[in-house]
Every structure is written in C-alpha cells, then in structure tokens.
C-alpha cells in the first residue's frame, strides 16, 4: 500500500523528530511530504510514534492512502522519482 504522509509541525525540535520518523518509513517528496510503501500496521505505528512527539494543539500529521488507480492519474513537473521498493517511476 502506498501512503502520502504530510505534516506541519510548529516547533523545530519536534519537526526534526517527526521528519526522522517519516524517513524511516518512506521517501521524501517535498520538505514535509513523504511517500511511504507500507502496510496499515506500519502506518499506524508511524502515526503513534509521531503523536508521541507532537503537540496536538498545534501540530498536524496527515496520512492519505494512494490506490493504483489514483497513482496512475498523478502528474509531475520536474525530475521523476522511483517508487519506494520498486523500479517503477512515480509521477507527482
């Protein structure tokens, strides 16, 4: 399963911690946006780990599943990127 993970973290220390967590699960697409190829259980683990460092009154983490049909519709401007764990090209 592919997931788009995005976050908006107010504090630089917490931001680094959440970014490091996301790097363990996927590939960075933008500064605060990752593409993760992982199971529902793994994405639940990422969310739990992120919540433990976040200030839920001001920080935000969003995980969006990406189905194969949706992935086929994605468009990109700039260099293409390979999907995590595959040789396919991701067009974002």
Backbone as JSON Lines, residues from 0, in Angstrom:
{"i":0,"aa":"X","n":[0.85,-1.18,0.0],"ca":[0.0,0.0,0.0],"c":[0.89,1.24,0.0]}
{"i":1,"aa":"X","n":[0.51,2.23,-0.79],"ca":[1.23,3.49,-0.79],"c":[0.46,4.53,0.01]}
{"i":2,"aa":"X","n":[1.21,5.35,0.73],"ca":[0.63,6.41,1.56],"c":[1.35,7.72,1.29]}
{"i":3,"aa":"X","n":[0.59,8.78,1.2],"ca":[1.16,10.12,1.17],"c":[1.08,10.63,2.6]}
{"i":4,"aa":"X","n":[2.21,11.01,3.17],"ca":[2.27,11.48,4.55],"c":[2.76,12.93,4.53]}
{"i":5,"aa":"X","n":[1.99,13.81,5.13],"ca":[2.37,15.22,5.2],"c":[2.21,15.7,6.63]}
{"i":6,"aa":"X","n":[3.05,16.66,7.0],"ca":[2.97,17.18,8.35],"c":[3.25,18.67,8.37]}
{"i":7,"aa":"X","n":[2.74,19.31,9.42],"ca":[3.0,20.72,9.7],"c":[3.27,20.78,11.2]}
{"i":8,"aa":"X","n":[4.53,20.93,11.56],"ca":[4.95,20.9,12.96],"c":[5.5,22.27,13.33]}
{"i":9,"aa":"X","n":[5.0,22.84,14.42],"ca":[5.32,24.22,14.81],"c":[6.73,24.41,15.38]}
{"i":10,"aa":"X","n":[7.22,23.45,16.13],"ca":[8.49,23.58,16.84],"c":[9.61,22.88,16.06]}
{"i":11,"aa":"X","n":[10.77,23.54,15.84],"ca":[11.86,22.93,15.07],"c":[12.35,21.59,15.63]}
{"i":12,"aa":"X","n":[12.39,21.43,16.95],"ca":[12.85,20.18,17.54],"c":[11.87,19.04,17.22]}
{"i":13,"aa":"X","n":[10.58,19.3,17.42],"ca":[9.57,18.28,17.11],"c":[9.54,18.02,15.6]}
{"i":14,"aa":"X","n":[9.73,19.05,14.81],"ca":[9.75,18.91,13.35],"c":[10.85,17.93,12.94]}
{"i":15,"aa":"X","n":[12.04,18.07,13.49],"ca":[13.14,17.15,13.17],"c":[12.81,15.72,13.59]}
{"i":16,"aa":"X","n":[12.18,15.59,14.75],"ca":[11.84,14.25,15.24],"c":[10.82,13.57,14.32]}
{"i":17,"aa":"X","n":[9.79,14.31,13.92],"ca":[8.77,13.73,13.03],"c":[9.37,13.45,11.65]}
{"i":18,"aa":"X","n":[10.22,14.35,11.14],"ca":[10.86,14.12,9.85],"c":[11.71,12.85,9.88]}
{"i":19,"aa":"X","n":[12.46,12.66,10.96],"ca":[13.29,11.46,11.11],"c":[12.44,10.21,11.13]}
{"i":20,"aa":"X","n":[11.31,10.25,11.83],"ca":[10.39,9.11,11.83],"c":[9.91,8.81,10.42]}
{"i":21,"aa":"X","n":[9.49,9.83,9.7],"ca":[8.98,9.63,8.34],"c":[10.04,9.07,7.41]}
{"i":22,"aa":"X","n":[11.29,9.49,7.59],"ca":[12.39,8.98,6.78],"c":[12.57,7.47,6.98]}
{"i":23,"aa":"X","n":[12.21,6.97,8.16],"ca":[12.29,5.54,8.43],"c":[11.23,4.74,7.69]}
{"i":24,"aa":"X","n":[10.16,5.41,7.25],"ca":[9.03,4.72,6.64],"c":[8.9,4.96,5.14]}
{"i":25,"aa":"X","n":[9.5,6.03,4.62],"ca":[9.29,6.32,3.21],"c":[10.31,7.25,2.62]}
{"i":26,"aa":"X","n":[9.99,7.76,1.46],"ca":[10.88,8.63,0.7],"c":[10.31,10.04,0.68]}
{"i":27,"aa":"X","n":[11.17,11.02,0.92],"ca":[10.76,12.42,0.94],"c":[10.45,12.88,-0.48]}
{"i":28,"aa":"X","n":[9.27,13.5,-0.65],"ca":[8.9,14.11,-1.93],"c":[9.11,15.62,-1.89]}
{"i":29,"aa":"X","n":[8.8,16.21,-0.76],"ca":[8.98,17.64,-0.5],"c":[9.45,17.74,0.94]}
{"i":30,"aa":"X","n":[9.71,18.95,1.42],"ca":[10.23,19.1,2.78],"c":[9.37,18.39,3.82]}
{"i":31,"aa":"X","n":[8.07,18.53,3.75],"ca":[7.18,17.94,4.76],"c":[6.22,16.93,4.17]}
{"i":32,"aa":"X","n":[6.6,16.32,3.05],"ca":[5.73,15.35,2.37],"c":[6.56,14.12,2.01]}
{"i":33,"aa":"X","n":[6.02,12.95,2.38],"ca":[6.7,11.67,2.13],"c":[5.77,10.73,1.4]}
{"i":34,"aa":"X","n":[6.36,9.83,0.62],"ca":[5.63,8.72,0.03],"c":[6.14,7.46,0.71]}
{"i":35,"aa":"X","n":[5.21,6.71,1.31],"ca":[5.58,5.53,2.08],"c":[4.9,4.3,1.47]}
{"i":36,"aa":"X","n":[5.67,3.26,1.24],"ca":[5.14,1.98,0.79],"c":[5.15,1.07,2.01]}
{"i":37,"aa":"X","n":[4.0,0.96,2.68],"ca":[3.96,0.15,3.9],"c":[2.53,-0.31,4.18]}
{"i":38,"aa":"X","n":[2.42,-1.21,5.12],"ca":[1.13,-1.79,5.49],"c":[0.33,-0.83,6.38]}
{"i":39,"aa":"X","n":[-0.94,-1.18,6.59],"ca":[-1.78,-0.42,7.53],"c":[-1.15,-0.43,8.92]}
{"i":40,"aa":"X","n":[-0.59,-1.58,9.32],"ca":[0.02,-1.68,10.64],"c":[1.22,-0.74,10.76]}
{"i":41,"aa":"X","n":[2.03,-0.67,9.71],"ca":[3.2,0.21,9.74],"c":[2.79,1.68,9.78]}
{"i":42,"aa":"X","n":[1.76,2.05,9.03],"ca":[1.32,3.45,9.04],"c":[0.71,3.8,10.39]}
{"i":43,"aa":"X","n":[0.03,2.84,11.02],"ca":[-0.49,3.05,12.38],"c":[0.66,3.26,13.36]}
{"i":44,"aa":"X","n":[1.75,2.49,13.2],"ca":[2.92,2.64,14.05],"c":[3.55,4.03,13.86]}
{"i":45,"aa":"X","n":[3.68,4.46,12.6],"ca":[4.23,5.79,12.33],"c":[3.37,6.87,12.98]}
{"i":46,"aa":"X","n":[2.05,6.76,12.83],"ca":[1.16,7.75,13.44],"c":[1.31,7.78,14.95]}
{"i":47,"aa":"X","n":[1.39,6.62,15.58],"ca":[1.55,6.56,17.03],"c":[2.87,7.16,17.49]}
{"i":48,"aa":"X","n":[3.94,6.85,16.78],"ca":[5.25,7.41,17.13],"c":[5.24,8.92,16.94]}
{"i":49,"aa":"X","n":[4.65,9.4,15.86],"ca":[4.59,10.85,15.62],"c":[3.75,11.54,16.69]}
{"i":50,"aa":"X","n":[2.59,10.96,17.03],"ca":[1.73,11.56,18.06],"c":[2.46,11.7,19.39]}
{"i":51,"aa":"X","n":[3.37,10.76,19.67],"ca":[4.07,10.81,20.96],"c":[5.03,12.0,21.05]}
{"i":52,"aa":"X","n":[5.45,12.57,19.93],"ca":[6.33,13.75,19.99],"c":[5.62,15.04,19.6]}
{"i":53,"aa":"X","n":[4.43,14.93,19.01],"ca":[3.71,16.12,18.55],"c":[3.0,16.84,19.68]}
{"i":54,"aa":"X","n":[2.78,18.13,19.49],"ca":[1.87,18.91,20.34],"c":[0.56,18.98,19.56]}
{"i":55,"aa":"X","n":[-0.4,18.17,19.96],"ca":[-1.63,18.03,19.2],"c":[-2.5,19.27,19.19]}
{"i":56,"aa":"X","n":[-2.13,20.28,19.98],"ca":[-2.88,21.53,19.96],"c":[-2.47,22.42,18.78]}
{"i":57,"aa":"X","n":[-1.29,22.14,18.17],"ca":[-0.86,22.99,17.05],"c":[-0.2,22.23,15.91]}
{"i":58,"aa":"X","n":[0.28,21.01,16.14],"ca":[0.94,20.23,15.09],"c":[-0.08,19.36,14.36]}
{"i":59,"aa":"X","n":[0.26,19.01,13.12],"ca":[-0.66,18.2,12.32],"c":[0.12,17.18,11.51]}
{"i":60,"aa":"X","n":[-0.42,15.96,11.42],"ca":[0.11,14.89,10.57],"c":[-1.07,14.31,9.81]}
{"i":61,"aa":"X","n":[-0.92,14.17,8.5],"ca":[-1.98,13.62,7.66],"c":[-1.42,12.45,6.88]}
{"i":62,"aa":"X","n":[-2.14,11.32,6.86],"ca":[-1.76,10.16,6.06],"c":[-2.91,9.87,5.09]}
{"i":63,"aa":"X","n":[-2.58,9.8,3.81],"ca":[-3.58,9.56,2.78],"c":[-3.21,8.32,1.98]}
{"i":64,"aa":"X","n":[-4.09,7.33,1.9],"ca":[-3.79,6.15,1.07],"c":[-3.85,6.54,-0.41]}
{"i":65,"aa":"X","n":[-2.98,5.93,-1.19],"ca":[-2.97,6.16,-2.63],"c":[-3.19,4.82,-3.32]}
{"i":66,"aa":"X","n":[-4.3,4.7,-4.02],"ca":[-4.58,3.46,-4.73],"c":[-3.89,3.47,-6.1]}
{"i":67,"aa":"X","n":[-3.79,2.31,-6.72],"ca":[-3.13,2.19,-8.02],"c":[-3.82,3.09,-9.06]}
{"i":68,"aa":"X","n":[-5.14,3.14,-9.05],"ca":[-5.87,3.98,-10.0],"c":[-5.54,5.46,-9.8]}
{"i":69,"aa":"X","n":[-5.44,5.89,-8.56],"ca":[-5.09,7.29,-8.28],"c":[-3.65,7.57,-8.68]}
{"i":70,"aa":"X","n":[-2.76,6.63,-8.41],"ca":[-1.36,6.81,-8.74],"c":[-1.17,6.99,-10.24]}
{"i":71,"aa":"X","n":[-1.98,6.27,-11.03],"ca":[-1.9,6.39,-12.48],"c":[-2.32,7.78,-12.97]}
{"i":72,"aa":"X","n":[-3.06,8.52,-12.16],"ca":[-3.57,9.85,-12.54],"c":[-2.64,10.99,-12.11]}
{"i":73,"aa":"X","n":[-1.62,10.7,-11.31],"ca":[-0.74,11.73,-10.78],"c":[0.13,12.31,-11.89]}
{"i":74,"aa":"X","n":[0.34,13.62,-11.85],"ca":[1.19,14.32,-12.83],"c":[2.34,15.0,-12.11]}
{"i":75,"aa":"X","n":[3.45,15.17,-12.81],"ca":[4.65,15.76,-12.21],"c":[5.28,16.77,-13.17]}
{"i":76,"aa":"X","n":[5.92,17.74,-12.58],"ca":[6.75,18.68,-13.32],"c":[8.1,18.66,-12.64]}
{"i":77,"aa":"X","n":[9.12,18.31,-13.36],"ca":[10.46,18.18,-12.8],"c":[10.91,16.73,-12.87]}
{"i":78,"aa":"X","n":[12.04,16.41,-12.22],"ca":[12.58,15.05,-12.29],"c":[11.62,14.02,-11.69]}
{"i":79,"aa":"X","n":[11.49,12.85,-12.34],"ca":[10.64,11.8,-11.78],"c":[11.37,11.06,-10.68]}
{"i":80,"aa":"X","n":[10.6,10.35,-9.88],"ca":[11.16,9.64,-8.73],"c":[10.65,8.2,-8.74]}
{"i":81,"aa":"X","n":[11.53,7.25,-8.45],"ca":[11.13,5.84,-8.38],"c":[10.31,5.61,-7.1]}
{"i":82,"aa":"X","n":[9.34,4.73,-7.23],"ca":[8.54,4.34,-6.07],"c":[9.4,3.61,-5.05]}
{"i":83,"aa":"X","n":[9.09,3.76,-3.77],"ca":[9.85,3.01,-2.76],"c":[9.73,1.5,-2.98]}
{"i":84,"aa":"X","n":[10.87,0.84,-3.08],"ca":[10.88,-0.61,-3.19],"c":[10.52,-1.14,-4.57]}
{"i":85,"aa":"X","n":[10.44,-0.27,-5.59],"ca":[10.14,-0.74,-6.93],"c":[11.07,-0.05,-7.92]}
{"i":86,"aa":"X","n":[10.97,-0.47,-9.15],"ca":[11.72,0.2,-10.21],"c":[10.79,1.07,-11.04]}
{"i":87,"aa":"X","n":[9.51,1.13,-10.67],"ca":[8.56,1.97,-11.38],"c":[8.88,3.43,-11.13]}
{"i":88,"aa":"X","n":[8.33,4.29,-11.95],"ca":[8.53,5.73,-11.78],"c":[7.28,6.35,-11.2]}
{"i":89,"aa":"X","n":[7.44,7.15,-10.19],"ca":[6.34,7.89,-9.6],"c":[6.27,9.24,-10.28]}
{"i":90,"aa":"X","n":[5.09,9.59,-10.76],"ca":[4.9,10.9,-11.38],"c":[4.02,11.69,-10.44]}
{"i":91,"aa":"X","n":[4.62,12.71,-9.8],"ca":[3.91,13.52,-8.82],"c":[3.77,14.92,-9.33]}
